[in-house]
Amino acid sequence: MNGQEGNEKISHTARYVAHIRSFTDIPYAKEIAEESQAERDFQALAGASAESVIQLTPVWEARYKATDQIIAQRHITQVLEIATGLSPRGLAMTENPDVVYVATDLPQILAQIKTLAEAILTKLHAQRPNLYFRVVNALDHDELLSSVSPFQPSSPIAIITEGLLSYLTRAEKETLAANIHDLLKQYDGIWITPDVITKQWLKRLAQDDKSYAQQRIVNVSSATGSDFENNLFVDEDDLQQFFIKAGFKIEEYPHTCVIDKLSSIDILNLNRETVLEVLRMPKTLILTA
């Protein structure tokens, strides 16, 4: 299976995540979940552990809000999201007319989020001339570099990959990292990714999660045609060495930094201390070339 086919299949997991986000106050998350009928794919992938997955909503909300917080703290107004899936970020960020946002993905799933965004904006009687959709295979060097044409070269950019790296083989990760590195040599800016789950961390999560964590991995791998578990970084050292070898400087942003912004804790009536403990290991990387 090539990268194009694999990314098209990830539309199933994009709706899976869209449903989880509906249990938060993330702008447009509920609208996207409803319009895309996300719950159907969520139930299929989560299976018998659906209820326990929902209890982990703060993990997904934290990585989303950590990314937004990093961008806000650096006052970056040019944003490129790679493999955007059904992310509501483009709609939310372009409420600010000074932000230029480019959402990229492969054709099938990009058409879905573009159609959803247009439907939502029509209901709101709103327009977003600063929101762009570009069909891009991020493993294609020229396609990725051409996607940033709406940006001004004089201003920094933020490149986001949220949920992509775990579906790529090691060789594909290396290609993506090289392409992003080239882009960041032309534009000052940062690469933001929370896709730093390791096999070591997953093993710990499976021990704590009594509701079929391994079965969920099997379901996701089957739905996407990707060997999800095998694609993960082995451990923290493997993770660090990968990005250093690819030519990046690494800054870590712990997800505990956004604990006070997590609406799902109250929405789902969760114990804050329990959530805080779960968030002690997950983090987002801020990478500079």
Sequence and secondary structure as in RCSB ss.txt:
>XXXX:A:sequence
MNGQEGNEKISHTARYVAHIRSFTDIPYAKEIAEESQAERDFQALAGASAESVIQLTPVWEARYKATDQIIAQRH
ITQVLEIATGLSPRGLAMTENPDVVYVATDLPQILAQIKTLAEAILTKLHAQRPNLYFRVVNALDHDELLSSVSP
FQPSSPIAIITEGLLSYLTRAEKETLAANIHDLLKQYDGIWITPDVITKQWLKRLAQDDKSYAQQRIVNVSSATG
SDFENNLFVDEDDLQQFFIKAGFKIEEYPHTCVIDKLSSIDILNLNRETVLEVLRMPKTLILTA
>XXXX:A:secstr
  HHHHHHHTHHHHHHHHHHHTTS  TTHHHHHHHTTHHHHHHHHHGGGHHHHHHTHHHHHHHHHHHHHHHHHTT
  EEEEET TT SHHHHHTTSTT EEEEEE HHHHHHHHHHHHHHHHHTT   TTEEEEE  TTSHHHHHHTTTT
S TTS EEEEESS GGGS HHHHHHHHHHHHHHHHHS EEEEE    BHHHHHHHHHH TTTHHHHHHHHHHHHT
S HHHHSBSSHHHHHHHHHHTT EEEEEEGGGGGGG THHHHTT  HHHHHHHTTS EEEEEE 
